[in-house]
Amino acid sequence: MIPRPAARLTSLLRFSSLPRVSTHSLGPPAVWLARSASSTSRWKQRQGRDSFARDAKVQGLKSRAAFKLLEMDAKYRIFKGNGQTVIDLGYAPGSWSQVAMERIRPHGRVIGIDLIPAQPPRGVTTFQGDFLSPSVQAMVKTFIIDSHQHQSYPPDDQDPENPTDDVDDVDAQDVDRPSYIDMERHAVPSPESSAPTLNASERLVDVVLSDMSAPWEQTSGFNVNTLSNPYHRLMNTSGNAFRDHAGSMDLCAAALQFASDTLKAGGHFVCKFYQGSEDKLFEKKLKSMFVKVYREKPESSRKESKEAYFVALRRKGNATVKLDP
Ligand SMILES: C[S@@+](CC[C@H](N)C(=O)[O-])C[C@H]1O[C@@H](n2cnc3c(N)ncnc32)[C@H](O)[C@@H]1O
């Protein structure tokens, strides 16, 4: 039985966020307006009835998705504690990153990647870009290696539970990284932009998480100009089960290829998918690379959704996968 979220998450309450407001909005295309109003009220009604959504709000978590990861972590011990490196693919709005950060603080690091701009949770380093793009993957890999070489921890005599005020002023790590526009410039695959192949000693990641799901057309939230919860502006399923399944398998494949290149021996991998005909083949690939592989449908995942998760534990030392590009 999963402990009540409120009991387990009191320490996450300290995560508060100041909304960063964008100054312009183009507004909705006229054709979406009618659907937008009704789907917004349906969404609001559903959220109102949803105890996980309410708990998330009360506890300062960026979305109800946090509880899925908390359930899986309670069952499988995905995080081993202080100092780990966690990659959070499809991090926005950031509740999985909040959970991961809480588990691996004070010396761990969480690196989030998402298609859409979002205000990163405190202490999380983020990139905006399409993770299916080899140039984005290459940039993240290079960042992991470079930042590992330059990693600096606070002095030992500083109490990690009570960091000094100046640490509190920093919302997200200030890293020297290319802008989104720089990334887009390299979006056309070229030999230089393809992801570098890493040798075993350059595999520095402890956990790869992927909650990516393909954003569908915007149907609500056109009047929301804040980055603090961009999630509400996207639907993450198309309503077409095969399309959702096929899209999710592409995202899973990209996440697994990245895990194959970056995860340490013994590292863990968690990946969302929409159930369908191709998931067995993907599970087989996972079993070739990890000691244990489980399918999970967390209690907090909506019953009516075909969404589920693979939890793959303990990467085998020399096992790699090569997936079709
Ligand atoms: C369900 S949300 C993730 C919620 C998140 N785990 C949390 O706890 O806040 C799925 C996210 O995947 C992102 N996504 C989908 N396809 C992507 C891609 N190709 N590259 C990067 N992010 C992607 C979407 O933009 C969306 O923000």
The ligand as an SDF file (V2000), in Angstrom:
LIG
                    3D

 27 29  0  0  0  0  0  0  0  0999 V2000
    3.1630   14.3900  -19.1340 C   0  0  0  0  0  0  0  0  0  0  0  0
    4.2440   15.7300  -19.4130 S   0  0  0  0  0  0  0  0  0  0  0  0
    5.5140   15.4340  -18.2240 C   0  0  0  0  0  0  0  0  0  0  0  0
    5.1360   15.7870  -16.8230 C   0  0  0  0  0  0  0  0  0  0  0  0
    6.3450   15.7830  -15.9090 C   0  0  0  0  0  0  0  0  0  0  0  0
    6.8700   14.4500  -15.7030 N   0  0  0  0  0  0  0  0  0  0  0  0
    6.0370   16.3690  -14.5480 C   0  0  0  0  0  0  0  0  0  0  0  0
    6.0710   15.6330  -13.5800 O   0  0  0  0  0  0  0  0  0  0  0  0
    5.8070   17.5630  -14.4400 O   0  0  0  0  0  0  0  0  0  0  0  0
    5.0160   15.2510  -20.8990 C   0  0  0  0  0  0  0  0  0  0  0  0
    6.0530   16.2390  -21.3890 C   0  0  0  0  0  0  0  0  0  0  0  0
    6.8120   15.6240  -22.4360 O   0  0  0  0  0  0  0  0  0  0  0  0
    7.2550   16.6590  -23.2830 C   0  0  0  0  0  0  0  0  0  0  0  0
    7.7150   16.0970  -24.5590 N   0  0  0  0  0  0  0  0  0  0  0  0
    7.0040   15.3900  -25.4580 C   0  0  0  0  0  0  0  0  0  0  0  0
    7.7500   15.0860  -26.5310 N   0  0  0  0  0  0  0  0  0  0  0  0
    8.9830   15.5970  -26.2950 C   0  0  0  0  0  0  0  0  0  0  0  0
   10.2040   15.6210  -27.0390 C   0  0  0  0  0  0  0  0  0  0  0  0
   10.2750   15.0630  -28.2510 N   0  0  0  0  0  0  0  0  0  0  0  0
   11.2730   16.2350  -26.5060 N   0  0  0  0  0  0  0  0  0  0  0  0
   11.1970   16.8230  -25.2790 C   0  0  0  0  0  0  0  0  0  0  0  0
   10.0580   16.8440  -24.5370 N   0  0  0  0  0  0  0  0  0  0  0  0
    8.9670   16.2360  -25.0320 C   0  0  0  0  0  0  0  0  0  0  0  0
    6.0110   17.5350  -23.4310 C   0  0  0  0  0  0  0  0  0  0  0  0
    6.3400   18.8230  -23.8880 O   0  0  0  0  0  0  0  0  0  0  0  0
    5.4460   17.5100  -22.0090 C   0  0  0  0  0  0  0  0  0  0  0  0
    5.8700   18.6380  -21.2690 O   0  0  0  0  0  0  0  0  0  0  0  0
  1  2  1  0
  2  3  1  0
  2 10  1  0
  3  4  1  0
  4  5  1  0
  5  6  1  0
  5  7  1  0
  7  8  2  0
  7  9  1  0
 10 11  1  0
 11 12  1  0
 11 26  1  0
 12 13  1  0
 13 14  1  0
 13 24  1  0
 14 15  1  0
 14 23  1  0
 15 16  2  0
 16 17  1  0
 17 18  1  0
 17 23  2  0
 18 19  1  0
 18 20  2  0
 20 21  1  0
 21 22  2  0
 22 23  1  0
 24 25  1  0
 24 26  1  0
 26 27  1  0
M  CHG  2   2   1   9  -1
M  END
$$$$
